[in-house]
Structure formats: structure tokens, C-alpha cells
Amino acid sequence: MPRNSARPFGPWQQPLPAEEHDPGFVLPGFETKSDAKSRRADRVKLLEKSRVEGCQEHHELADRLSACRPHGRCNSGACPICMRRARRWFVGAAIVVLKEISHGG
């Protein structure tokens, strides 16, 4: 199967949970947007070092992460910003389900 033939999961296409279910608001210590941006910058810097050594996959990933912007997200599993969004959606959905189960519904 070609690399790009599978439809990628788009965390930006998923709705964010209500604030009372959003781990960004209800879980102490949940990563901030600033944390994710800092980790992305660190990751790009490390990948850029390998660019000098000639690793094409690292070069492509560094470019992809660097190009991730609010109106053009990369949706990469290696992107701390995109995966923070995915965790907020996933954990928020899990909180809703767990509340329903605990209330017998």
C-alpha cells in the first residue's frame, strides 16, 4: 500500500469537548499549547541536525512539522501540537463516556 493511500486521522476535524470535559481545563498538569510549541521547536531542531547527515525521512519530517500552522495543520503523529489536540478530543470523549457509565446511563 502506498504511504499516502490511507486516510489520515485529522484531530483538527474533531470537535473539542465542552470545557468541563476538556483535559486542557480539568486535568492539572495537562500540557499547554506553549509546551507543545516548545516541544515541536526542539523536535525540528533535532531533525534539522540529521538533515546535515543526509537522512531524507528526517528532512521531510522537519519540513512537515515546521510548516504546521493554524490554517494548515500537518496532522502528523510526530507533531506535539496536532497530537495535543488529538489527546484533548480523545480524553474529553472518554470523560463523557465514563461519566455516563458512572451515572448508570
C-alpha positions in Angstrom: 0.0 0.0 0.0 1.5 3.4 -0.9 2.4 5.6 2.0 -0.3 8.2 1.4 -3.2 6.0 0.4 -4.7 5.7 3.9 -6.9 8.5 5.0 -5.2 10.2 7.9 -6.9 10.9 11.2 -7.4 14.6 11.4 -7.6 15.8 15.0 -8.5 19.3 13.8 -11.6 17.9 12.2 -12.9 16.6 15.6 -14.9 18.9 17.9 -13.3 19.9 21.1 -15.1 18.7 24.2 -17.1 21.1 26.4 -14.9 22.9 28.9 -16.0 20.7 31.8 -14.7 17.6 29.8 -11.6 19.2 28.2 -8.4 17.8 29.8 -6.8 21.2 29.0 -9.1 22.7 31.6 -9.9 19.9 34.0 -6.7 17.9 34.3 -4.0 19.6 36.4 -0.6 19.4 34.6 -2.1 18.7 31.1 0.3 20.1 28.6 -0.3 23.7 27.4 -0.2 25.0 23.9 3.1 26.7 24.8 4.5 23.3 26.0 3.6 21.7 22.7 5.1 24.6 20.6 8.3 24.3 22.6 8.5 20.5 22.1 7.8 21.0 18.3 10.7 23.5 18.1 13.0 21.1 19.9 12.0 18.2 17.7 12.5 20.3 14.5 15.9 21.3 15.7 16.9 17.7 16.3 15.6 16.6 12.9 17.5 19.5 11.3 20.7 18.1 12.7 20.1 14.9 10.9 19.5 16.8 7.6 23.2 17.5 7.6 23.9 13.8 7.8 21.6 13.2 4.8 18.6 11.4 6.3 15.8 12.2 3.8 13.0 11.0 6.1 14.2 13.3 8.9 14.5 16.2 6.4 10.9 15.6 5.2 9.5 15.4 8.8 11.3 18.5 9.8 9.8 20.4 6.9 6.3 19.0 7.7 6.5 20.0 11.3 7.9 23.4 10.5 5.0 24.0 8.1 2.3 23.2 10.6 0.2 26.3 11.0 -3.3 27.2 12.3 -4.9 27.1 8.9 -2.7 24.3 7.5 -2.1 21.6 10.2 0.2 18.7 9.4 -1.8 16.1 11.3 1.4 14.2 11.9 1.7 11.8 14.9 5.1 13.3 15.4 3.7 16.8 15.9 3.2 17.8 19.5 0.7 20.5 18.6 -1.5 18.2 16.5 -1.3 15.3 19.0 -2.2 17.6 21.9 -5.3 18.4 20.0 -6.0 14.7 19.4 -5.5 14.0 23.1 -7.8 16.8 24.1 -10.5 15.3 21.8 -9.9 11.7 22.8 -9.7 12.2 26.6 -12.6 14.6 26.5 -14.7 11.9 24.7 -13.6 9.3 27.3 -14.6 11.6 30.2 -18.1 11.9 28.7 -18.4 8.1 28.3 -17.1 7.4 31.8 -19.5 9.9 33.4 -22.4 8.3 31.6 -21.3 4.8 32.8 -20.8 6.0 36.4 -24.3 7.6 36.3 -25.9 4.4 35.0 -26.7 5.8 31.7 
